Amino acid sequence: MNPRLVVHAVAASESGKGRGGTENAAAVSVAKTSAPPSPPPARPSRVKRHTISVFVGDESGIINRIAGVFARRGYNIESLAVGLNKDKALFTIVVSGTEKTLQQVVEQLNKLVNVLKVEDLSREPQVERELMLIKLHADSETIAEVMWLKDIFRAKIVDISEHFLTVEVTGDPGKTAAVLRNFSKFGIKEVARTGRIALRREKMGETAPFWRFSAASYPDLEGTVPAQPILKNRDTLSGGNSSDPPRGDVYPVEPDDSYVANQVLDANWGVLYDEDSNGLRSHTLSMLVNDSPGVLNLVTGVISRRGYNVQSLAVGPAEKEGVSRITTVVPGTNETIGKLVQQFYKLVDVHEVQDITPLPFAERELMLIKVAVNAAARRDVLDIASIFRAKPVDVSDHTITLELTGDFNKMLALQKLLEPYGICEVARTGRVALVRESGVDSTLLRGYPLP
């Protein structure tokens, strides 16, 4: 405020004491109107949804440590997808927050051991997909309309019974929201969703990044490219005769001379098809938990503290608002998995835990794979993709990105065939599974169990 104006205002108020309050009010109004306007308050940073890609190496408890970085800062992971390859994994994490705080989280993730690369893809043009299995009521009166909607959204039927229908849908978040909105009128019983996965769209004329995907990942190509042995003996894993520190292994560390163990993030193994002599097999667990910060960290902590590591993990919203479904694959015996389920029930945020391994269930995974091809080789890649019913979702002058759904063997078979062309990036979800209401067990039909 101008000092002269203040003096005049005070003098006018003193001289106007005997003449009434009119002149005083006028003087004060002059002083108020002459003051400069105060600066507007700073606008708070805008909170928005971020898609973060984290490329990591094989190490026990890596999922728990990454989830802990978000939990300690109060972030709630909306979705998490873990795609596995030989001694590597690609995490796709969706969280909400401001630009500044998310930048700090990225810096903290880069400090973790065996984290190779962290990217925030939110500002990049990207191919974004998620997979959803929906079990809904469908009788003779409504099944015609359900099938009509299924064709509109390009969904697939994976199980059908007298009163229920299980549908597989892939797409971006807008499509999945529209599917749920249209199917809700029939009555949705269960929903199993993977986390969202994303790959950057390649620009014309640029070079695609190669994240060290090589033919050494696959046993049948070992003759062309030198590879490290995939199987490791017990002495190497337990640090017996080897000087190397023990890596992340799937089995609990117990004295046993009769088994060999694989790396956790091994694309050639992934599951145990049958029980071995010790009763070990892969168990598929379906959990309903509260959608709140830190729950995923608690769940993975229960697994890691008992010497296990997850073979597959998928986290997404469930059929009820405020509830998430976690689908995970953990190896062990029936007795040890039963004890693990009891430990899960001790967590406050856990509503239900079900081991669906003995039951007939429909399971699916989703993969986005970016292949380095020029115009001459593009036709060959598309022919291979059509055999596996994979869909091209992005193309540039030097790459093509494919979308594929199916079981573990189908994913691995496509990767093997595309390996000679050069795989730039792979984003995969974990397994999602729902119990088949029809009761049809594919083990009895095929003669061997599905992974």
N, C-alpha and C positions, 0 to 999 in steps of 0.2 A: 504494500500500500504506500502511496505517496505521503512523505512526512508532512508536507504542507497541508494536505487534505485532512490529516489527523488533527493537526493543530486547529484548523478552522472548525472542524466538527466539535472539538472539545470546547473552544471559545464560544461557539454558537449555543452549545448546551448550557454553559455557565451563564451567558447573558440572557438566556430565555427562561431562567428559573422563575422570574417574577411575572412573565407574560403568559404562562400556561404551557401545556405540553405540545402545542402544534408546531412551534418552531423547532423544538427538540426532536420531534419525530421526523421532521423534514431533514434536519442535519444528519441524523443517524441513517436515514434512507440514502442520502447522498454518499455517505461513507461506505455503506454496504454495496451499493451499485458500482462503486468505483474500484472495488477489490478485484484482482485478476481471478479468473476461474481456477479452481483446484484441478490438478491433473486427474484424469480418469483412472480408476483402479485397474491394476494389471489383470489381464484376462488369464484365468487359469489354463494350464496346458490341456489340450484336448485329449481325452482318453479314447483310444481306438483299438481295434483288434489287430494283433500282430501275428504273422506266421514266421516262425524261426526254424531254420534248418541247422541241425547240429550233426557234424560228421565225426564219429568217434572210433576208437580202436577197441579191441577185445580186452576187457578187464572186469573182474568180479565186482558187482555192486555199482556199475556205472550208471544204471537207470536210477538207482536210489540217490546217488550223489547229484545227478542232474535235476531230479525232482526236488531235492533238498534246497538247491539254489533258489528255486521259485518259492518254495514253502517258507523259507526263512525271511523272505521279503514280502510275504502276505499275498502273493499272486496265486490265483486259482487257475490251474491248467484246464482249459476248456476241452481240449482234445490232445491226444498223444498217439503218434504212430511210430513204430520201430520197425525198420526194414533191415534185414540181415543179409550180409554177404561174408565171404571168407575173411575172418579176423577184422571185419569192419562193420559198422552199422550207421544208418542214417535216421536220425530222430527228426520228426516234424512235429513241432509244438505250437499250439495256438493259445495265446494269452491276451488279455486286455490290459492296457496301461498307456502311460504317456511316452512320448518319444525319449525324453531325458532318462526316465527311470529304466526303460527297456534297454537303452544304450548301456547303462550301468550293469544290467543283468548279463548282456552279451559279453562285456568285459570280464565279469566274474566267471562265466562259462569258459572263456578262453584260458583262464588260469588253471582249470582242472587238468589233471594228468590224462593223457591219451585222448584229449579232445583235439581233433585235427583242424576243424574249420567250423566257424559259426557265422551264419548269415541271417539277416532280417530281410525276408523276401517281400515285405508288405508294399514297398514302393516299386517293385519290379513287375513287369508284365509276366504273368505266371499261369501255368496250367494247374488248376486246383480241383481235386477230386476227393470224395469220400464214399465209403461203401456202407450200405445199411441193409439188414435183414429185418423184415417186418412180419410178424405172425398176427393175422387178423381173422375175425369171424367171417365165414362165408358159407351160406347154405344155398339151397336150390333156388331161392328167390333172389338172392343178391349176387350170386357168382357171375352172372352175365355182365353186370355193371362193373364188378371188380376186374374181370378180364378185359373189359373195354378200357378202363383206366390204366391197366397194366400195359396195354399196347401204346397208349398215348405217351406214357413216361418211359417207354422202352425198357420195362422191367422184365424180370425172368421169374418163372415159377420154379422153386426148388423143393417144395413139398406140398402135398395136398391130401386132406383127409375129409371125413364126412362133414365136419363143422368148421375146420380151420384151413387157412391157406398161408404158406410162407413165401414171401416175395423178396427177391434180391434187386436192389436199386443202386446205381452209381450215378454220381453227378456232383455239381457244385452245391454249396450250402443253400442257394435259392431253390434248386430243384428238389433237394431232400425235404425242405420245409413245405413246398407245395405238395409233395407226395403224402406227407404226414397229414396235412390239412384235408386232403381229399379222401384219404383212407380212414380218417378218424370217425366218420359217420357210421362205418360198419362195425366199429369196436376193435381197438388194437389191444391184443393181449400182451405181446412182448416186442421189444425193439432192441436190436444189437447193432451198434454203430462203431465203425472204426474211427480212429482219429483222421483228421484231414491231412492229406499229403499234397505236396506242391513241387513243381519243377519250373525253373525259369524258362520262359519262351526265348528261343534263340533269335537273334536279329540277323538279317541278311548280311552276308559278307564277313561276319565275325567268326572266330574260332571257338569251338566248344571246349569246355574244360574236361580233362580226363582225370578222374579220381582214382587212379591206379587199379582199375578193373582189368584183369588180364586173364588169359586162358589158363593160368596156373590155378585158378579157382576150381577147376573141374578135372576129375580124375581121367576121363577119357581123352583129354587134350594134353596130358602131361608129356607125351612124346614130342610135341612140337615146341613147347615152352618149358624150361626148367622150373620145377615147382618144389616147394617144401612139402614134406610128408604131412598129410592131413591128420593121421592118427598119431598120437603120442603115447608112449608107455607111462606106466604109473610113476617110475623113478623120475622121469622128466617133470611130470606135473607136480609131484610132491617135493621136488628139490633133492632127490636122493643122491644120484651120481652126477647130476648136472649142476653147473654153477649158475645157470639161469634162474631167475626168480620164478616162482609158480605163477602161471597165467590163470585167467578166469576159466574154470571148468564147470561142467554142468552138474556133476555128481557131488555130494557132500564128501569132504575129505575124511575118509575113514580107512583104517588098515585093511586092504583087500588086494590080494595078488592076482586075482582072476579076471580083471577087467581092464579095458583100455578106454580112455575118455577123449572126447573131442572138444575143440574150442566151442565156446558158447555161441559165437557169431559165425557159424559154419553153414554155408548155403547148401552143402552137399549132404548134410545129415539132418539137422533140424528136429527130428522126432524119433522116438523108438517105436517101431512098427508092432513088435510083439514083446511080451515079457521075456526077459532073459532068465538065466538060472537063479539070479538073486531076486527076481520079482520086480525089477525096475521097468517102468514104462512111462510114457508121457501121459500126464493127466490134464484134461481141459477143465478149468475152473471158471465158473460164471458167478460174479459178485455184484450185488447192488449196494452202493455206498452213497453217502451224502455228497452233493456237489458243493464242496467247500474247500478252502485252501488247506493244503497239507495232507489230505486224505491219501493221495497216491504215494506220497513219501512214507506214510505209516504202513501202507500195504506192502510196498516193495521192501521196506525195512524188516518186516516180519519174515519175508522170504530170505533175504540176504543174511540175516543174523543166524539162520539155521544152516548155512552153508550151501544153499541152493541158488541157482540163477535162473531167470525166466528164459524160456526158449521163444516165447511169443507173448506180446502184450498189446492190447487194444483198449482204449479208453474213449468213451463217448456218452452223450446223454441217453438216458433210458426213456421208457414210455411215460413216466411220471415226471412232472416238473420238479426240479431241485434234487433229482436222483440221477446218478451216473451208473453205467454198467461197465465193469472191468472184466474182460475176457483174457485169461492168461493160461499158458501151457507150462507146467512145472513137472519135471521128471522125478519119480520116486516110487516107492512101494505103496501098496494100499494102506499099510499101517502108518507110514510116515506122512502120507498126504492127509490121512484122517486126523492126525495130530496137528498138522498145519491148518486144517479147516477149523479146528477148535481154537487155535490161536487167533485166527481171523475174527471169530465171533466175540473175542474179548475186546475188540476195538469198538469204541462208542459209535463211530460213524458207519459201521458195517451193518446193513439190514439183513442180507441173505447171502449165503455162500453155498454153491451147489457144484459137486463134482459130477459132471455129465458124461464122463468117460465110459461107464458101463451102459449108457443109454444110446439108442440110435439118435444121431444129431446131424444137422446140416451145417457145414462149416465152409467159410469162404475167406479169401484174402484178395487184396487189391494191389496192383503194381503199376507204376508208371516207369517206363524205361526209355531212355534217350539214346539213340544209336547214331553213330557217325556214318553217314552215307552221302555219296554224291548222286547226281542225276542218273548215272548209269546203273548204280546198285540199288536205287530206290525201289524199282519194280520187284527185285528179288526179295527185299525185306518185306514189302507189302504182301507178297505171295506167302511167305512164312507166317506173317501175322494172320492172314485169313484162315490158315489151317487151325490156329489156336483161337480163332474168333476174337482176336485182339483188334482194337479200334485205333486208327491214327487220330491223335488229338492236336498235334502241332507239327509243322513242317517248315524247314528253311532250306537254303541251298546246300547245306552241309550236314544237316541232322534231320531226324524224324523221331517223334515221341509217340509211343504206343501205350494204350491202356488195356490191362488184362485183369480178369477176375477168374478165380478158380482155387484149386487146392495147391499144396506145396509142390507136388511133383510137376504140375503143369507150369508153375512159375519157373522152376529150375530147368525144365526142358526147353522153354523158349529162350532163356538166358544162354543155354549152351549153344543153340543154333545161331543166335545173334552175336556170339562172342567173336567169331572171325571178322566181323565187320567193324568191331570196336564199340564198346559200350561206354558212353560218356558218363551217365548218371543213372542211378536206380533209386526210386523211392517206393518203399513197400510198407503196407500196414501189417499189423499182426492178425492173427486168426480171430474171427467172430463166429459164434456158433449158437444155434438154437436147437432145442430138442425137437425131433420129428414127431408131430402128432399122429402121423400115419403109422408109426411103429416100424417102418421099413428100415432094416439094418443093411447097409451096403456091404458089410463084411460077409454076410451070408450070400449076397447076390454075386459079388466079384470073386469070392474065394480068398481074398486077402483084405486086410484092413486099410482104409484110407489114412493118410497122415493127419 
